[in-house]
Amino acid sequence: MEKNHGYTMIEMIIVIAIMAILTAMAFANLGIVKEAKCTAAATSLDNQITALYTQTMALSDVKSDDTKLCMRIWNGQPNGNRTATKIEIGYVTGGTFTAKTGIDPVWLSDVVNEVTYTPSAAVQEHAITQADEKQFIIMFNKSNSAVVYGAGDYEVKYNGRVMAKIHLDAVTGRHSVK
């Protein structure tokens, strides 16, 4: 009976190479998952803009000039044990945002670090008093569908890298994810 002397060097190299290939494939899949979560977060933000537009156009009672339906995008809000980007629909009254009752806020994916905003040339000042630069307001005009506040480009970022962009047109109120 022969005594087993273990594996040969070639067999060990082949096993290590197979393990390295499988590890590389797993890391590639993790990147794809993170990118998909960022795309889903951008789509969620776009859907919230659509919901705000629809709700604004469906309002039967036009609020007074100092109370308008709008959406707040707020970076760096506590959500459990981490910070996230929070989206709320509500009203601006006298320069203060108040969340609409009965509507839960939407939290963008935990993969998204922040949403940044670059205003278009036709943008007016925000309708609320901002405590910091982490919050943005979007508001539509019911009579002509134009964007009153918040027209421009929104970038969904992960670790400083732009994963998706949403453009909100000032004149038409149209928006799209790129």
C-alpha positions in Angstrom: 0.0 0.0 0.0 1.4 3.4 -1.0 1.6 6.2 1.5 -0.2 9.5 0.4 2.4 12.3 0.2 -0.2 15.1 -0.2 -0.9 17.3 -3.2 1.5 18.2 -5.8 2.5 21.8 -6.4 0.6 21.9 -9.7 -2.6 20.8 -8.0 -2.2 23.5 -5.3 -1.7 26.2 -8.0 -4.7 25.1 -9.9 -6.9 25.2 -6.8 -5.6 28.7 -5.8 -6.2 30.0 -9.3 -9.8 28.7 -9.3 -10.4 30.3 -5.9 -9.0 33.6 -7.2 -11.3 33.5 -10.3 -14.4 32.8 -8.2 -13.5 35.7 -5.8 -13.0 38.1 -8.6 -16.4 37.1 -10.0 -18.0 37.7 -6.6 -16.5 41.2 -6.3 -17.7 42.1 -9.8 -21.2 41.1 -8.8 -21.1 43.3 -5.7 -20.4 46.4 -7.9 -23.3 45.5 -10.1 -25.6 45.3 -7.1 -24.5 48.7 -5.8 -25.0 50.3 -9.2 -28.5 48.7 -9.4 -29.4 50.1 -6.0 -28.2 53.6 -7.1 -30.3 53.3 -10.3 -33.3 52.2 -8.2 -32.8 55.2 -5.9 -32.7 57.6 -8.9 -35.8 56.0 -10.3 -37.5 56.4 -6.8 -36.6 60.1 -6.8 -37.9 60.5 -10.3 -41.2 58.8 -9.3 -41.5 61.1 -6.3 -41.2 64.1 -8.7 -43.9 62.6 -10.8 -46.1 62.1 -7.7 -45.6 65.7 -6.7 -46.4 66.9 -10.2 -49.6 64.8 -10.3 -50.7 65.9 -6.9 -50.1 69.6 -7.8 -52.1 69.3 -11.0 -54.9 67.4 -9.2 -55.4 70.0 -6.4 -59.0 71.2 -6.6 -58.4 74.0 -4.1 -55.5 76.3 -5.0 -53.7 77.1 -1.8 -52.9 80.8 -1.0 -49.7 82.2 -2.3 -47.9 81.6 1.0 -48.9 77.9 1.2 -47.9 75.6 -1.7 -47.5 71.9 -2.2 -43.8 71.0 -2.6 -41.2 68.2 -2.1 -38.2 68.4 0.1 -35.1 66.4 -0.6 -33.0 66.3 2.5 -29.5 64.7 2.7 -27.9 63.4 5.9 -31.0 62.5 7.8 -30.8 59.8 10.5 -32.4 56.5 9.5 -31.7 53.9 12.1 -28.0 53.6 12.6 -27.0 55.4 9.4 -27.7 58.6 7.6 -29.7 58.7 4.3 -31.5 60.9 1.9 -35.1 61.6 2.9 -37.8 62.7 0.5 -41.0 64.3 1.9 -44.1 65.9 0.3 -45.6 68.7 2.2 -46.4 72.4 2.2 -44.3 75.6 2.6 -46.0 78.1 4.8 -44.4 81.4 5.7 -40.9 80.1 4.8 -41.2 76.8 6.7 -41.6 73.3 5.3 -44.3 71.2 6.9 -44.6 67.5 5.9 -48.1 66.4 4.6 -49.9 64.3 7.1 -50.7 60.7 6.1 -47.8 60.4 3.7 -44.7 58.5 4.9 -41.3 59.9 3.8 -39.4 58.0 1.2 -35.8 57.0 2.0 -33.4 56.5 -0.9 -31.3 53.4 -0.9 -28.6 53.1 1.8 -26.1 52.9 -1.0 -26.7 56.5 -2.0 -24.5 58.9 -0.1 -26.1 62.1 -1.3 -28.2 63.9 -3.9 -26.6 67.1 -5.2 -28.5 69.9 -7.0 -27.3 72.3 -9.7 -29.9 75.0 -10.4 -30.8 75.9 -14.0 -30.3 79.5 -15.1 -34.1 80.3 -14.7 -34.3 79.3 -11.0 -35.7 81.5 -8.3 -34.7 81.4 -4.7 -36.1 78.6 -2.5 -39.4 79.2 -0.8 -38.2 78.1 2.6 -35.6 79.3 5.0 -32.8 76.8 4.8 -30.9 75.8 7.9 -28.2 74.2 5.8 -27.4 73.3 2.2 -28.5 69.7 2.6 -32.1 70.3 1.6 -33.7 71.2 -1.7 -37.3 72.1 -2.5 -39.2 71.3 -5.7 -42.5 73.0 -6.4 -44.7 73.2 -9.6 -47.0 75.9 -10.8 -50.5 74.5 -11.2 -51.6 76.9 -13.9 -48.8 76.2 -16.4 -46.9 73.1 -15.2 -43.7 75.1 -14.9 -41.2 74.5 -12.1 -41.5 77.3 -9.5 -38.5 76.1 -7.3 -36.0 73.3 -7.9 -35.5 73.3 -11.7 -32.0 72.0 -12.7 -30.0 68.9 -12.4 -30.0 66.4 -9.5 -27.1 63.9 -9.2 -27.4 60.7 -7.2 -24.0 59.9 -5.8 -22.2 57.0 -4.2 -18.8 57.7 -2.6 -18.5 60.9 -4.6 -19.2 59.2 -7.9 -22.2 60.2 -9.9 -24.4 57.1 -10.5 -27.4 58.8 -12.1 -28.7 62.3 -13.1 -32.2 63.7 -13.2 -32.9 66.8 -15.2 -36.0 68.9 -14.2 -36.9 71.4 -16.9 -38.0 74.8 -15.6 -40.5 75.7 -18.4 -42.3 72.4 -19.0 -41.7 70.5 -15.7 -40.5 67.5 -17.6 -37.9 65.3 -16.0 -35.9 62.2 -16.9 -33.3 59.9 -15.4 -29.9 59.6 -17.2 
